[in-house]
Amino acid sequence: MTATLLERARAVRLLLLDVDGVLTDGSLFLGDDGQQYKAFHSRDGHGIRLLQDSGVAVGILTGRQSRVVEHRCRELGIRHIVQGRRDKLDALQGLLDTAGVRPEETAYMGDDIVDLPVMRRVILGLAVADAHPLVREQAHHVTTLGGGRGAVREACELIMDAQDTLQATLAPYLG
């Protein structure tokens, strides 16, 4: 971790996540009845809970609207949720106001070009390994894992490591 990345991650009080391509692998499963199905990685969910337990809030900022996402957020205790907003930068300020944080205390993880305006506005722009090349190029950090494959867990642990909470968080599991 570079000194600059460490400094940026240390300032984070809110991690915002895109859904499709970040919390999922980007696949959209639709039933004949129009019902949407998404697959989430359990390690990403556990990472989100660990990060929240360390004192960093987590939120969702996504262009699509989905009851599946609402359900997953309830499971994980994510309270800051904005869905169905293609102009994510426009939605960002309201979400930050609700969470009581500034862009200088916020990280955002994305995978596609619609995520770039928000990534460029916050202190820490994160991209999944399989993000669009322009997104990877503009990110402050690119994970080694892809969307829906543990990338969010990586980001959570990066922030906890920078904030010196990772070892204490892992200690109970190491006996």
ChimeraX attribute file (.defattr): number of C-alpha atoms within 10 A of each C-alpha:
attribute: neighborCount
match mode: 1-to-1
recipient: residues
	/A:1	11
	/A:2	8
	/A:3	9
	/A:4	10
	/A:5	16
	/A:6	16
	/A:7	15
	/A:8	21
	/A:9	27
	/A:10	18
	/A:11	17
	/A:12	25
	/A:13	22
	/A:14	25
	/A:15	26
	/A:16	27
	/A:17	22
	/A:18	24
	/A:19	25
	/A:20	23
	/A:21	22
	/A:22	27
	/A:23	29
	/A:24	22
	/A:25	21
	/A:26	16
	/A:27	12
	/A:28	13
	/A:29	11
	/A:30	11
	/A:31	9
	/A:32	6
	/A:33	6
	/A:34	8
	/A:35	11
	/A:36	13
	/A:37	15
	/A:38	19
	/A:39	16
	/A:40	20
	/A:41	17
	/A:42	14
	/A:43	16
	/A:44	23
	/A:45	19
	/A:46	15
	/A:47	20
	/A:48	25
	/A:49	20
	/A:50	20
	/A:51	26
	/A:52	20
	/A:53	12
	/A:54	18
	/A:55	12
	/A:56	20
	/A:57	22
	/A:58	26
	/A:59	22
	/A:60	23
	/A:61	26
	/A:62	25
	/A:63	19
	/A:64	14
	/A:65	12
	/A:66	16
	/A:67	12
	/A:68	14
	/A:69	21
	/A:70	16
	/A:71	11
	/A:72	14
	/A:73	18
	/A:74	11
	/A:75	11
	/A:76	14
	/A:77	15
	/A:78	17
	/A:79	15
	/A:80	17
	/A:81	16
	/A:82	21
	/A:83	19
	/A:84	13
	/A:85	15
	/A:86	14
	/A:87	14
	/A:88	21
	/A:89	18
	/A:90	12
	/A:91	18
	/A:92	19
	/A:93	14
	/A:94	12
	/A:95	19
	/A:96	18
	/A:97	10
	/A:98	10
	/A:99	16
	/A:100	11
	/A:101	16
	/A:102	16
	/A:103	20
	/A:104	15
	/A:105	20
	/A:106	25
	/A:107	28
	/A:108	29
	/A:109	32
	/A:110	31
	/A:111	30
	/A:112	20
	/A:113	15
	/A:114	16
	/A:115	25
	/A:116	22
	/A:117	15
	/A:118	24
	/A:119	27
	/A:120	18
	/A:121	16
	/A:122	19
	/A:123	22
	/A:124	29
	/A:125	28
	/A:126	29
	/A:127	35
	/A:128	31
	/A:129	20
	/A:130	20
	/A:131	22
	/A:132	14
	/A:133	13
	/A:134	12
	/A:135	24
	/A:136	23
	/A:137	12
	/A:138	16
	/A:139	22
	/A:140	19
	/A:141	20
	/A:142	24
	/A:143	22
	/A:144	15
	/A:145	16
	/A:146	22
	/A:147	29
	/A:148	25
	/A:149	23
	/A:150	24
	/A:151	28
	/A:152	30
	/A:153	25
	/A:154	19
	/A:155	27
	/A:156	24
	/A:157	20
	/A:158	21
	/A:159	27
	/A:160	25
	/A:161	18
	/A:162	19
	/A:163	17
	/A:164	13
	/A:165	17
	/A:166	18
	/A:167	12
	/A:168	12
	/A:169	17
	/A:170	11
	/A:171	9
	/A:172	8
	/A:173	7
	/A:174	7
	/A:175	5
